[in-house]
Amino acid sequence: MADFYDLLGVSQNANADEIKKAYRKKARELHPDAKPGDAAAEALFKEVARAYETLSDPESRARYDRFGDSPRGSGGNGAGDGFGGGGGGLGDLFDAFFGGGGGSGFGGGRGGGGQAGPPRGQDLEVVADLSFEQAVFGATVPVTLRTAVACSDCGGSGAGSGTQPVTCADCNGRGQVQRVRQSLLGQMVTSSPCARCNGMGQVIVTPCPTCNGDGRIITDKTYQVDVPAGVDTGSTLRLTGRGAVGPRGGATGDLYVHIRAARHDRYRREDINLVTDLPISIAQAALGTRFTLATLDGDEELEVPSGTQPGREFVLRGRGVPRLQGRGRGDLIVRVQVQVPTKLSDDEAELLRLFAQSRGEVVEPHEKGIFSRIKSAFS
């Protein structure tokens, strides 16, 4: 039997949140809905769930750390531990993370001790691709995803035409069944979801043929997402109630929209500032010049004074990125890059030599030696 910590991919010092996060990730990957027909994945899914059941409970974890995988022998609990007995098991874990009753995903649910009724639908994730300008100024963009929606034929109830769900006879509509077992401390009463109705409190006698009694169908759906100004790649928007609808009239999950912004050919972002490089010549840097700068807000006149040095920054206040969910904007920063010509004509070279001579600067002489000319001829 594999080590429970290894199954979840966590260290023995992992805290409860780390264990829970690792289980959710593993469960999504191995769930039978994600790998239909894969018996090995289904078996591993059950082992991972069993590992989480043990490590998520402080007492069970302490017992496991001390005795290993022997909950049925070391604690005297008999069939009450694991998946085959009366307490919790795969059903509780499934309810807690996937909304219970055979659904999948990573939305919330009612858990093992909650009220009877249909579980909440799963949360969904989608990526929205934006242009650079849309991310800076905000936009309304469409996102399309495959999701679960209420079945129109049965109105989401799951019952066939002319019929209604009926109260479960095993749990009398409570969705929970109680079991009494003996322990070292005496009798213990545990509750778990009713196996007949999967904790819903009702059963479908005549399922709807369109949705097979689930109360929902899978289809593609498009939402218009209002993206606020100032988002960037890695930002996530939460749209409440835009996820998958729960089975048989269950509440709808949430939709998480992950932003992916395109790059700009001229500007880049540094926090809420926009930065661009301005290449100028030696003469322009020395004598000064004017430029018409195409900003995201329109053209701006930029004056470069004489004697401008490489790396100098010109700041245009309030021309940057709007502060996300705040007031004000960053700045537009223009960084000067003085470009040195790599090739000169004879006249250009002569002018530069005269300039250097007037300033007393030593440069390479115009006439090269015979060996230099021979080397140049073969270069």
Buried (B, 14 or more C-beta within 10 A) or exposed (E): EEEBBEBBBBEEEBEEEBBBBBBBBBBBEBBBEBBEEEEEBBEBBBBBBBBBBBBBBEEBBEBBEEEEBEBBEBBEBEEBBBBEBBBBBBBBBBBBBBBBBEBBBBBBBBBBEBEBBBBBBBBBBBEBEBBBBBBBBBBEBEBEBEBBBBBEBBEBBBBBEEBEBBEBEEBEBBBBBEEEBEEEEEEBEBBBBBEEBBBBBBBBEBBBEBBEBBBBBEEEBEBEBEBBBBBBBEBEBEBEEBBBBBBBBBBBBBBBBEBEBEEBEBBEBEEBBBBBEBEBEBEBBBEBBEBEBEBBEEEBEBEBEEEBEEEBEBEBEEBBBBBEEEEEBBBBBBEBEBEEEEEEEEEEBEEBBEEEEEEEEEEEEEEEEEEEEEEEEEE
